[in-house]
Amino acid sequence: MVLRARPGRDEAEQAVVHRLVAARKAPKVLVERCWMVELSWDGWLVSQIADEVEVQSEDGASLAAPLQSLGA
């Protein structure tokens, strides 16, 4: 099963995600999730994202699951 985040709704949503990825004072969990969404938008698979973000594939899939259920 291939998990991917849905494409950004519009330029504004994509800008918010990109801004959060670059944020220095945002919570780490939020920054990592936004980073995973950006990587998914770029076509990366869960295992590739997990390697890049340095989490286990199961953790990456479990972090991606709430995003999938929200349609993110």
VEXPA-232681 format. One line per 10 residues: number of its first residue (from 1); their letters; for each residue x, y, z of N, C-alpha, C. Coordinates in nm, 4 decimals. Example, Ala and Ser with C-alpha at 12.3 -4.5 7.8 and 13.67 -1.06 7.14 Angstrom:
1	AS	1.3190 -0.5690 0.7800 1.2300 -0.4500 0.7800 1.3200 -0.3300 0.7800; 1.2850 -0.2250 0.7080 1.3670 -0.1060 0.7140 1.2900 0.0030 0.7870 .
% end
This chain:
1	MVLRARPGRD	0.0840 -0.1167 0.0000 0.0000 0.0000 0.0000 0.0893 0.1241 0.0000; 0.0597 0.2167 -0.0885 0.1371 0.3396 -0.0996 0.0588 0.4529 -0.0349; 0.1187 0.5147 0.0672 0.0560 0.6291 0.1328 0.1154 0.7568 0.0765; 0.0298 0.8482 0.0409 0.0736 0.9790 -0.0065 -0.0211 1.0846 0.0478; 0.0327 1.2010 0.0737 -0.0532 1.3122 0.1138 -0.1245 1.3633 -0.0109; -0.2458 1.4109 0.0091 -0.3174 1.4672 -0.1044 -0.2433 1.5927 -0.1501; -0.2589 1.6324 -0.2742 -0.1946 1.7568 -0.3195 -0.2495 1.8755 -0.2412; -0.1714 1.9801 -0.2329 -0.2179 2.1013 -0.1648 -0.3411 2.1565 -0.2338; -0.4335 2.2101 -0.1546 -0.5576 2.2631 -0.2114 -0.5324 2.3830 -0.3004; -0.4420 2.4691 -0.2565 -0.4109 2.5892 -0.3334 -0.2724 2.6387 -0.2940 .
11	EAEQAVVHRL	-0.2313 2.7477 -0.3572 -0.0994 2.8041 -0.3297 -0.0846 2.8453 -0.1833; -0.1925 2.8967 -0.1238 -0.1858 2.9424 0.0151 -0.1571 2.8266 0.1098; -0.2241 2.7125 0.0892 -0.2010 2.5963 0.1754 -0.0581 2.5457 0.1589; -0.0118 2.5405 0.0369 0.1250 2.4960 0.0126 0.2254 2.5910 0.0762; 0.1958 2.7199 0.0734 0.2843 2.8189 0.1356 0.2893 2.8013 0.2869; 0.1746 2.7714 0.3491 0.1709 2.7501 0.4940 0.2554 2.6293 0.5317; 0.2394 2.5195 0.4580 0.3175 2.3984 0.4870 0.4656 2.4272 0.4690; 0.5012 2.4949 0.3616 0.6420 2.5265 0.3358 0.6982 2.6170 0.4452; 0.6204 2.7147 0.4887 0.6641 2.8063 0.5943 0.6854 2.7309 0.7261; 0.5958 2.6353 0.7565 0.6114 2.5579 0.8800 0.7353 2.4681 0.8750 .
21	VAARKAPKVL	0.7665 2.4157 0.7564 0.8866 2.3327 0.7435 1.0108 2.4158 0.7762; 1.0104 2.5418 0.7372 1.1257 2.6284 0.7591 1.1241 2.6980 0.8950; 1.0150 2.6829 0.9710 1.0009 2.7536 1.0984 1.1031 2.7060 1.2008; 1.1545 2.7995 1.2768 1.2511 2.7661 1.3816 1.1854 2.7556 1.5180; 1.0697 2.8169 1.5360 1.0063 2.8187 1.6675 0.8772 2.7382 1.6729; 0.8464 2.6636 1.5689 0.7273 2.5782 1.5682 0.7601 2.4476 1.6408; 0.6585 2.3804 1.6958 0.6828 2.2509 1.7606 0.7455 2.1510 1.6627; 0.8416 2.0747 1.7117 0.9163 1.9806 1.6274 0.8241 1.8817 1.5567; 0.7229 1.8314 1.6268 0.6307 1.7341 1.5676 0.5578 1.7962 1.4482; 0.5156 1.9215 1.4621 0.4456 1.9896 1.3530 0.5380 2.0109 1.2341 .
31	VERCWMVELS	0.6616 2.0515 1.2613 0.7588 2.0725 1.1537 0.7856 1.9414 1.0801; 0.8030 1.8304 1.1550 0.8290 1.7007 1.0919 0.7112 1.6552 1.0075; 0.5895 1.6746 1.0573 0.4724 1.6337 0.9797 0.4603 1.7148 0.8517; 0.4844 1.8444 0.8610 0.4791 1.9282 0.7409 0.5891 1.8893 0.6434; 0.7054 1.8548 0.6963 0.8153 1.8099 0.6116 0.7762 1.6811 0.5392; 0.7130 1.5891 0.6128 0.6682 1.4641 0.5504 0.5645 1.4919 0.4422; 0.4749 1.5864 0.4656 0.3739 1.6210 0.3652 0.4425 1.6764 0.2407; 0.5392 1.7658 0.2600 0.6111 1.8211 0.1451 0.6827 1.7118 0.0666; 0.7491 1.6213 0.1374 0.8184 1.5125 0.0685 0.7195 1.4238 -0.0066; 0.6040 1.3996 0.0536 0.5019 1.3202 -0.0134 0.4516 1.3910 -0.1391 .
41	WDGWLVSQIA	0.4332 1.5225 -0.1295 0.3921 1.5998 -0.2475 0.4955 1.5891 -0.3586; 0.6225 1.5695 -0.3197 0.7293 1.5555 -0.4181 0.7395 1.4133 -0.4723; 0.6497 1.3237 -0.4252 0.6462 1.1873 -0.4789 0.7238 1.0845 -0.3991; 0.7752 1.1202 -0.2824 0.8497 1.0259 -0.2000 0.7557 0.9222 -0.1403; 0.8048 0.8003 -0.1208 0.7300 0.6936 -0.0552 0.7540 0.7000 0.0954; 0.6673 0.6332 0.1725 0.6765 0.6356 0.3186 0.8139 0.5888 0.3658; 0.8665 0.4815 0.3084 0.9975 0.4315 0.3510 1.1080 0.5325 0.3225; 1.0994 0.6021 0.2093 1.1987 0.7042 0.1764 1.1884 0.8234 0.2724; 1.0654 0.8632 0.3025 1.0434 0.9738 0.3952 1.0956 0.9368 0.5335; 1.0684 0.8139 0.5774 1.1146 0.7683 0.7083 1.2665 0.7722 0.7166 .
51	DEVEVQSEDG	1.3336 0.7311 0.6095 1.4802 0.7366 0.6079 1.5293 0.8808 0.6162; 1.4652 0.9694 0.5440 1.5061 1.1094 0.5418 1.4796 1.1782 0.6754; 1.3633 1.1514 0.7345 1.3254 1.2153 0.8598 1.3870 1.1407 0.9787; 1.4485 1.0262 0.9512 1.5152 0.9441 1.0514 1.4195 0.8866 1.1548; 1.3092 0.8312 1.1067 1.2177 0.7552 1.1918 1.2002 0.6178 1.1299; 1.1488 0.5259 1.2059 1.1212 0.3934 1.1532 1.0040 0.3998 1.0567; 0.9979 0.3090 0.9605 0.8888 0.3079 0.8624 0.7530 0.2980 0.9303; 0.7449 0.2182 1.0376 0.6183 0.2040 1.1067 0.5769 0.3368 1.1709; 0.6753 0.4072 1.2277 0.6469 0.5371 1.2879 0.6053 0.6364 1.1809; 0.6741 0.6336 1.0683 0.6390 0.7230 0.9582 0.4988 0.6952 0.9079 .
61	ASLAAPLQSL	0.4638 0.5670 0.8978 0.3285 0.5310 0.8538 0.2266 0.5715 0.9590; 0.2622 0.5554 1.0878 0.1667 0.5927 1.1921 0.1501 0.7447 1.1991; 0.2557 0.8203 1.1677 0.2428 0.9657 1.1626 0.1660 1.0095 1.0389; 0.1768 0.9326 0.9312 0.1067 0.9673 0.8080 -0.0413 0.9296 0.8151; -0.0754 0.8314 0.8973 -0.2150 0.7845 0.9050 -0.3130 0.8960 0.9412; -0.2851 0.9779 1.0433 -0.3800 1.0860 1.0738 -0.3922 1.1839 0.9577; -0.2819 1.2062 0.8871 -0.2887 1.2966 0.7714 -0.3778 1.2373 0.6627; -0.3659 1.1057 0.6425 -0.4486 1.0392 0.5424 -0.5963 1.0465 0.5808; -0.6250 1.0258 0.7089 -0.7652 1.0249 0.7518 -0.8266 1.1649 0.7408; -0.7435 1.2690 0.7510 -0.7930 1.4057 0.7365 -0.7932 1.4501 0.5915 .
71	GA	-0.7414 1.3657 0.5043 -0.7348 1.4026 0.3642 -0.6147 1.4914 0.3350; -0.5215 1.4953 0.4279 -0.4030 1.5808 0.4094 -0.2958 1.5063 0.3338 .
% end
